[in-house]
């Protein structure tokens, strides 16, 4: 599946992909020394982030992926089919970081030190 298939939901350009394809994309981004902003859009993101929509859309470093059943329902209503994979951050990011070829520095917006420490 191509990572370039995009569905507009609530004005956000949500990319459809699979976990392995997103892992490969992020590996290439890191190898090339690029910076990306990765958003996992669920229904709450679509509603709460409307004020940021133009900023996210105008920045070509932004990647917005689908997260959750609400996005599947939206895709079903808009185009007649669901997303292939649920690309939620709580599944994707830990596996990506665990499989990373080298230590990585990331920034988690909205997280506390306690929630990101490894136990």
MODELLER restraints for C-alpha pairs under 7 A, 6 or more apart:
rsr = mdl.restraints
at = mdl.atoms
rsr.add(forms.Gaussian(group=physical.xy_distance, feature=features.Distance(at['CA:1:A'], at['CA:17:A']), mean=6.18, stdev=0.5))
rsr.add(forms.Gaussian(group=physical.xy_distance, feature=features.Distance(at['CA:2:A'], at['CA:17:A']), mean=6.30, stdev=0.5))
rsr.add(forms.Gaussian(group=physical.xy_distance, feature=features.Distance(at['CA:3:A'], at['CA:15:A']), mean=6.35, stdev=0.5))
rsr.add(forms.Gaussian(group=physical.xy_distance, feature=features.Distance(at['CA:3:A'], at['CA:16:A']), mean=5.82, stdev=0.5))
rsr.add(forms.Gaussian(group=physical.xy_distance, feature=features.Distance(at['CA:3:A'], at['CA:17:A']), mean=4.79, stdev=0.5))
rsr.add(forms.Gaussian(group=physical.xy_distance, feature=features.Distance(at['CA:3:A'], at['CA:21:A']), mean=6.96, stdev=0.5))
rsr.add(forms.Gaussian(group=physical.xy_distance, feature=features.Distance(at['CA:4:A'], at['CA:15:A']), mean=6.36, stdev=0.5))
rsr.add(forms.Gaussian(group=physical.xy_distance, feature=features.Distance(at['CA:5:A'], at['CA:15:A']), mean=5.82, stdev=0.5))
rsr.add(forms.Gaussian(group=physical.xy_distance, feature=features.Distance(at['CA:5:A'], at['CA:16:A']), mean=5.48, stdev=0.5))
rsr.add(forms.Gaussian(group=physical.xy_distance, feature=features.Distance(at['CA:6:A'], at['CA:13:A']), mean=5.97, stdev=0.5))
rsr.add(forms.Gaussian(group=physical.xy_distance, feature=features.Distance(at['CA:6:A'], at['CA:14:A']), mean=5.41, stdev=0.5))
rsr.add(forms.Gaussian(group=physical.xy_distance, feature=features.Distance(at['CA:6:A'], at['CA:15:A']), mean=4.49, stdev=0.5))
rsr.add(forms.Gaussian(group=physical.xy_distance, feature=features.Distance(at['CA:6:A'], at['CA:16:A']), mean=5.98, stdev=0.5))
rsr.add(forms.Gaussian(group=physical.xy_distance, feature=features.Distance(at['CA:7:A'], at['CA:13:A']), mean=5.78, stdev=0.5))
rsr.add(forms.Gaussian(group=physical.xy_distance, feature=features.Distance(at['CA:7:A'], at['CA:14:A']), mean=5.24, stdev=0.5))
rsr.add(forms.Gaussian(group=physical.xy_distance, feature=features.Distance(at['CA:7:A'], at['CA:15:A']), mean=6.52, stdev=0.5))
rsr.add(forms.Gaussian(group=physical.xy_distance, feature=features.Distance(at['CA:8:A'], at['CA:14:A']), mean=5.99, stdev=0.5))
rsr.add(forms.Gaussian(group=physical.xy_distance, feature=features.Distance(at['CA:10:A'], at['CA:46:A']), mean=6.03, stdev=0.5))
rsr.add(forms.Gaussian(group=physical.xy_distance, feature=features.Distance(at['CA:12:A'], at['CA:53:A']), mean=6.61, stdev=0.5))
rsr.add(forms.Gaussian(group=physical.xy_distance, feature=features.Distance(at['CA:13:A'], at['CA:64:A']), mean=6.66, stdev=0.5))
rsr.add(forms.Gaussian(group=physical.xy_distance, feature=features.Distance(at['CA:14:A'], at['CA:64:A']), mean=5.06, stdev=0.5))
rsr.add(forms.Gaussian(group=physical.xy_distance, feature=features.Distance(at['CA:14:A'], at['CA:65:A']), mean=5.27, stdev=0.5))
rsr.add(forms.Gaussian(group=physical.xy_distance, feature=features.Distance(at['CA:14:A'], at['CA:66:A']), mean=6.18, stdev=0.5))
rsr.add(forms.Gaussian(group=physical.xy_distance, feature=features.Distance(at['CA:15:A'], at['CA:64:A']), mean=5.94, stdev=0.5))
rsr.add(forms.Gaussian(group=physical.xy_distance, feature=features.Distance(at['CA:15:A'], at['CA:65:A']), mean=5.11, stdev=0.5))
rsr.add(forms.Gaussian(group=physical.xy_distance, feature=features.Distance(at['CA:15:A'], at['CA:66:A']), mean=6.96, stdev=0.5))
rsr.add(forms.Gaussian(group=physical.xy_distance, feature=features.Distance(at['CA:16:A'], at['CA:65:A']), mean=6.53, stdev=0.5))
rsr.add(forms.Gaussian(group=physical.xy_distance, feature=features.Distance(at['CA:16:A'], at['CA:66:A']), mean=6.93, stdev=0.5))
rsr.add(forms.Gaussian(group=physical.xy_distance, feature=features.Distance(at['CA:16:A'], at['CA:83:A']), mean=6.42, stdev=0.5))
rsr.add(forms.Gaussian(group=physical.xy_distance, feature=features.Distance(at['CA:17:A'], at['CA:84:A']), mean=6.88, stdev=0.5))
rsr.add(forms.Gaussian(group=physical.xy_distance, feature=features.Distance(at['CA:17:A'], at['CA:85:A']), mean=6.75, stdev=0.5))
rsr.add(forms.Gaussian(group=physical.xy_distance, feature=features.Distance(at['CA:18:A'], at['CA:84:A']), mean=6.77, stdev=0.5))
rsr.add(forms.Gaussian(group=physical.xy_distance, feature=features.Distance(at['CA:18:A'], at['CA:85:A']), mean=5.37, stdev=0.5))
rsr.add(forms.Gaussian(group=physical.xy_distance, feature=features.Distance(at['CA:19:A'], at['CA:87:A']), mean=6.47, stdev=0.5))
rsr.add(forms.Gaussian(group=physical.xy_distance, feature=features.Distance(at['CA:19:A'], at['CA:92:A']), mean=6.64, stdev=0.5))
rsr.add(forms.Gaussian(group=physical.xy_distance, feature=features.Distance(at['CA:23:A'], at['CA:96:A']), mean=6.18, stdev=0.5))
rsr.add(forms.Gaussian(group=physical.xy_distance, feature=features.Distance(at['CA:35:A'], at['CA:61:A']), mean=6.70, stdev=0.5))
rsr.add(forms.Gaussian(group=physical.xy_distance, feature=features.Distance(at['CA:36:A'], at['CA:61:A']), mean=4.67, stdev=0.5))
rsr.add(forms.Gaussian(group=physical.xy_distance, feature=features.Distance(at['CA:36:A'], at['CA:62:A']), mean=5.82, stdev=0.5))
rsr.add(forms.Gaussian(group=physical.xy_distance, feature=features.Distance(at['CA:37:A'], at['CA:61:A']), mean=5.90, stdev=0.5))
rsr.add(forms.Gaussian(group=physical.xy_distance, feature=features.Distance(at['CA:37:A'], at['CA:62:A']), mean=4.65, stdev=0.5))
rsr.add(forms.Gaussian(group=physical.xy_distance, feature=features.Distance(at['CA:37:A'], at['CA:63:A']), mean=6.02, stdev=0.5))
rsr.add(forms.Gaussian(group=physical.xy_distance, feature=features.Distance(at['CA:38:A'], at['CA:62:A']), mean=6.04, stdev=0.5))
rsr.add(forms.Gaussian(group=physical.xy_distance, feature=features.Distance(at['CA:38:A'], at['CA:63:A']), mean=4.87, stdev=0.5))
rsr.add(forms.Gaussian(group=physical.xy_distance, feature=features.Distance(at['CA:38:A'], at['CA:64:A']), mean=6.04, stdev=0.5))
rsr.add(forms.Gaussian(group=physical.xy_distance, feature=features.Distance(at['CA:39:A'], at['CA:63:A']), mean=6.07, stdev=0.5))
rsr.add(forms.Gaussian(group=physical.xy_distance, feature=features.Distance(at['CA:39:A'], at['CA:64:A']), mean=4.68, stdev=0.5))
rsr.add(forms.Gaussian(group=physical.xy_distance, feature=features.Distance(at['CA:39:A'], at['CA:65:A']), mean=6.19, stdev=0.5))
rsr.add(forms.Gaussian(group=physical.xy_distance, feature=features.Distance(at['CA:40:A'], at['CA:64:A']), mean=5.90, stdev=0.5))
rsr.add(forms.Gaussian(group=physical.xy_distance, feature=features.Distance(at['CA:40:A'], at['CA:65:A']), mean=4.98, stdev=0.5))
rsr.add(forms.Gaussian(group=physical.xy_distance, feature=features.Distance(at['CA:40:A'], at['CA:66:A']), mean=5.84, stdev=0.5))
rsr.add(forms.Gaussian(group=physical.xy_distance, feature=features.Distance(at['CA:40:A'], at['CA:67:A']), mean=5.55, stdev=0.5))
rsr.add(forms.Gaussian(group=physical.xy_distance, feature=features.Distance(at['CA:40:A'], at['CA:88:A']), mean=5.95, stdev=0.5))
rsr.add(forms.Gaussian(group=physical.xy_distance, feature=features.Distance(at['CA:40:A'], at['CA:89:A']), mean=6.10, stdev=0.5))
rsr.add(forms.Gaussian(group=physical.xy_distance, feature=features.Distance(at['CA:41:A'], at['CA:64:A']), mean=6.39, stdev=0.5))
rsr.add(forms.Gaussian(group=physical.xy_distance, feature=features.Distance(at['CA:41:A'], at['CA:65:A']), mean=5.88, stdev=0.5))
rsr.add(forms.Gaussian(group=physical.xy_distance, feature=features.Distance(at['CA:41:A'], at['CA:66:A']), mean=5.16, stdev=0.5))
rsr.add(forms.Gaussian(group=physical.xy_distance, feature=features.Distance(at['CA:41:A'], at['CA:67:A']), mean=5.31, stdev=0.5))
rsr.add(forms.Gaussian(group=physical.xy_distance, feature=features.Distance(at['CA:42:A'], at['CA:66:A']), mean=6.38, stdev=0.5))
rsr.add(forms.Gaussian(group=physical.xy_distance, feature=features.Distance(at['CA:42:A'], at['CA:67:A']), mean=4.78, stdev=0.5))
rsr.add(forms.Gaussian(group=physical.xy_distance, feature=features.Distance(at['CA:42:A'], at['CA:68:A']), mean=5.67, stdev=0.5))
rsr.add(forms.Gaussian(group=physical.xy_distance, feature=features.Distance(at['CA:42:A'], at['CA:70:A']), mean=6.53, stdev=0.5))
rsr.add(forms.Gaussian(group=physical.xy_distance, feature=features.Distance(at['CA:42:A'], at['CA:71:A']), mean=6.01, stdev=0.5))
rsr.add(forms.Gaussian(group=physical.xy_distance, feature=features.Distance(at['CA:43:A'], at['CA:70:A']), mean=5.55, stdev=0.5))
rsr.add(forms.Gaussian(group=physical.xy_distance, feature=features.Distance(at['CA:43:A'], at['CA:71:A']), mean=6.30, stdev=0.5))
rsr.add(forms.Gaussian(group=physical.xy_distance, feature=features.Distance(at['CA:56:A'], at['CA:62:A']), mean=6.08, stdev=0.5))
rsr.add(forms.Gaussian(group=physical.xy_distance, feature=features.Distance(at['CA:65:A'], at['CA:87:A']), mean=6.30, stdev=0.5))
rsr.add(forms.Gaussian(group=physical.xy_distance, feature=features.Distance(at['CA:66:A'], at['CA:86:A']), mean=6.35, stdev=0.5))
rsr.add(forms.Gaussian(group=physical.xy_distance, feature=features.Distance(at['CA:66:A'], at['CA:87:A']), mean=5.65, stdev=0.5))
rsr.add(forms.Gaussian(group=physical.xy_distance, feature=features.Distance(at['CA:67:A'], at['CA:86:A']), mean=5.42, stdev=0.5))
rsr.add(forms.Gaussian(group=physical.xy_distance, feature=features.Distance(at['CA:67:A'], at['CA:87:A']), mean=5.21, stdev=0.5))
rsr.add(forms.Gaussian(group=physical.xy_distance, feature=features.Distance(at['CA:67:A'], at['CA:88:A']), mean=4.61, stdev=0.5))
rsr.add(forms.Gaussian(group=physical.xy_distance, feature=features.Distance(at['CA:68:A'], at['CA:86:A']), mean=5.98, stdev=0.5))
rsr.add(forms.Gaussian(group=physical.xy_distance, feature=features.Distance(at['CA:68:A'], at['CA:88:A']), mean=6.90, stdev=0.5))
rsr.add(forms.Gaussian(group=physical.xy_distance, feature=features.Distance(at['CA:72:A'], at['CA:82:A']), mean=4.84, stdev=0.5))
rsr.add(forms.Gaussian(group=physical.xy_distance, feature=features.Distance(at['CA:72:A'], at['CA:83:A']), mean=5.73, stdev=0.5))
rsr.add(forms.Gaussian(group=physical.xy_distance, feature=features.Distance(at['CA:73:A'], at['CA:82:A']), mean=6.90, stdev=0.5))
rsr.add(forms.Gaussian(group=physical.xy_distance, feature=features.Distance(at['CA:75:A'], at['CA:81:A']), mean=6.03, stdev=0.5))
rsr.add(forms.Gaussian(group=physical.xy_distance, feature=features.Distance(at['CA:75:A'], at['CA:82:A']), mean=5.26, stdev=0.5))
rsr.add(forms.Gaussian(group=physical.xy_distance, feature=features.Distance(at['CA:75:A'], at['CA:83:A']), mean=6.66, stdev=0.5))
rsr.add(forms.Gaussian(group=physical.xy_distance, feature=features.Distance(at['CA:76:A'], at['CA:82:A']), mean=5.02, stdev=0.5))
